[in-house]
Amino acid sequence: MLSRKEPATLYLMIARSELSAALHELTPQDRAGLAVELIDSLGDEVWSDEALARLAEERETEMESGAVLPLSYEEFLSGLNRPSGSA
C-alpha cells in the first residue's frame, strides 16, 4: 500500500499498434504538437544543428560516391509508411 508521502505511479503498457490507432483519432494539429514534443524529447545531442549538418554531409558524400542513389519525390513518398487514406 502506498503512503500519502509517495506519489502513485501508473505504468501503462500499450502496444505500438494500439498507440498508433489512438493517435490517429486525434486532430492533425494535436498529432503535430505531439510529434514536436517527441522530437524535442530526443534532446539537443541528437538534433543539434551540428549533428544535422554532419548527417547532411554524410548523405551528400554517400550520393557523390555512388554508394547510394537519390530518390525522386515520388519514390520518397511511395516509401513512407502512411496510414491508408492519407494523401
Residue pairs with C-beta under 8 A, 6 or more apart in sequence:
2 8
14 22
23 31
23 34
24 31
24 83
26 34
39 47
45 51
59 68
62 68
63 69
63 70
71 79
